[in-house]
Amino acid sequence: MSSENEHGDAGAGGVEGAPPEQLALIRESVRKARTPRAKPRTWRGAALAKELPVARVLVDKGVLHLDRYFDYAVPEELDAEAQPGVRVRVRFGAGRHRVREGRREGGGLIDGFLVERLPESDYSGPLAALAQVVSPERVLSEELLGLARAVADRYAGSLADVLQLAVPPRNARAEQRPSPAPQPPPPPPGAGSWQRYERGAAFLEALANGGAPRAVWNALPGPQWSEELARTVAATLASGRGALVVLPDGRAVARVDAALTALLGEGRHAVLTADAGPEKRYAQWLAVRRGSVRAVIGTRAAMFAPVQDLGLVALWDDGDDSHSEQHAPQPHAREVLLLRAAQDKCGFLLGGWGCTVEAAQLVETGWAGPLVAARDQVRAAAPLVRTVGDGDLARDEAARAARLPTLAWQAVREGLRQGPVLVQVPRRGYVPRMACAACRAPARCRHCSGPLEARDGGALCCGWCGREESGWHCPECGGFRLRASVVGARRTAEELGRAFPAVPVRTSGREHVLDTVPEAPALVVSTPGAEPVAEGGYAAALLLDGWAMLGRPDLRSGEDALRRWIAAAALVRPQSAGGTVVVVAEPTLRPVQALVRWDPVGHAVRELAERAELGFPPVSRMAAVSGPPEAVADFLRTAELPPEAEVLGPVPLPVTPAGRPRRAGAPPPGEQWERALLRVPPGRGAALAAALKAAQAVRMARGSGSGSASAGARGSAGARGSGAGSAVWVRIDPLDIG
């Protein structure tokens, strides 16, 4: 049967013997199609590159005991593409006994970056070969590598983890598209509204002339800050250099983006935010890396943007929590930009309506100069600030029975005649937490000590265990009356809507953040940081429950409350236009007085002086070590800390309730952890970070012997310990130290 078919096919084809060959080709194609795709070759027996046959590679292993370079052989076929800065794939984890034809084999494929090419290796044994050059695009420059190493050393982290933050994931389609041609430098901009500041015009002139001025900028209230930032970028571009601006959120990025486009036109700057999508963001990043674009604005991920010939780094509102990276090693954008300013010898601008203690320290030490306006300019731009303290509330019958004191009601009524009114509430949601009406001690559950809440105005229940509480009395003063300690934004909006039924009420918070509101009269209830911008400015603003923000058990509570108040008050019209701000807080407190006088710089300077006396950050350097008690004790016992290091604690951490989101470094739900604070004097921060990094590396190396991986190596600075496998979390410069 087979023979007859072959002959018949031969006659039809006209060439004898052709059908069997075609059938063999078909069978071979089918066999190859069914075979799985081959993995990258081991290059067994392949010739090596004639020049610089060794590649030094940083493997993508975010564990501290592997925070070093590894050498690989470069096959001749990959010689042209294997250039410093490209992405590669290598085999990692092969044993010494797995050597064939002079090459180490085995291990799993892992990504990495080729750092440099060498004529020979320091390693005496046989080398594994580069498996693959992922892309010929050189994404890792020497400057970016040096910055990433400096950040890793400062925060006791691994270089691979920092590069995960610095270099975005590859997108092949974005790499294949060419970047636009670079545009010539624009002309120097005019001073514009910078003339309101005593040294504003001189700062712009220094940037335009190629200088590297360094300043801490206390911005005047109002919307001009975005245009003023755009002018600093334009002045830097006019000198033929690049500029980088880091902003706290996408709304701020959009404002500066619009200001830059209006000032310079399209194509002069790149925007790097997570909202852009992976392909667009990588294309923008490549345009910056290739030198097509010299100006970059973006959120905290943009702090590593590879701007060529950097002339200015700028940061807006450095006290905002969003500037602190949540992934290991959790660097802060301010510190990264300070490292870049020192590394690239470029200009530096730290701006905001408020002033952090770290910013005041830069001026106090002489590293940066103040960029402020005269007092007459401040008074002309700021609204009128009025206070409502405990004495006023005690005498106010309306405040005892309703949500707002009489002064606040009057400010709302007067403001609604002129335009929108902003109401800042320090908590989102509806459910109010309760406190004693007499002494304001928080109402706690008798079973688990959780906070008592009044859900929808009904019976009291615990926010942790859910038990109802019917016979509560205050353990501090014996009182039986309760009051809402912090009422959420939705509850406040509901009450204001009943009080002003003809006025529209809008809310802005985590679920839905408004960008702008029209100039028409309306009530805008917002949580701190989510305040929308009103066209023409707000007619009035109410800052409620100020004592709740000031009473937080944290070193930065006063500084943070003042920063949030000033950010909201800066959106209000000047006093000359009728702008009024009412803050419900004790008027004798320092942050409240700083708000009334509009003097955030003076408040920061006094805070800095007090922290210097007490040895608190930023005068001292501090680190937090947290974990199970036995793991923390073992870590502190084995770590070779500097002689000047002072160990504070350890003390128990609050237990994370079940069902609640877990913050980075917080205990798992139901587990009891402890935290110790380590403090060193100025100048010894690098020694402390090196000691903590070495101790973590030892723990991780011991844990890896049993096959355990680092605990959250990508999402935190934790590591599995030896023995019980307990995690220890290390953070340099923790934001909250109590």
Secondary structure, DSSP 8 states (H G I E B T S, - for coil): -HHHHHHHHHHHHSSTTHHHHHHHHHHHHHHHHHS--------TT--B-SSS-EEEEEE----GGG-S-EEEE-BGGGTTT--TT-EEEEEE---TT-EETTEE--SEEEEEEEEEEESS-S--S---B--EEEES-----HHHHHHHHHHHHHTT--HHHHHHHHS----HHHHHS--------------GGGGGBTTHHHHHHHHHTT---EEEEE--SSTTHHHHHHHHHHHHHHTT-EEEEE-SSHHHHHHHHHHHHHHH-TTSEEEE-GGG-HHHHHHHHHHHHTTS--EEEESGGGGG---TTEEEEEEE-TTSGGGB-SSTT--BHHHHHHHHHHHHT-EEEEEESS--HHHHHHHHTTSSEEE-B-HHHHHHHS-EEEEE-HHHHHH-HHHHHSSS-HHHHHHHHHHHTTS-EEEE-SS-SS--EEEETTT--B-B-TTT--BEEEGGGS-EEETTT--EESS---TTT----EEEEE--HHHHHHHHHHHSTTS-EEEESSS---SEE-SSS-EEEE-TT---EETT-BSEEEE--HHHHHTSSSTTHHHHHHHHHHHHHTTB--GGGT-EEEEES-TTSHHHHHHHHT-HHHHHHHHHHHHHHHT-TTTSEEEEEEE-HHHHHHHHHH----TT-EEEEEEE-----TTS---TT---TT---EEEEEEE-TT-HHHHHHHHHHHHHHHHHHHHTTT---TTTTTSSEEE-STTT-EEEEEES-S---
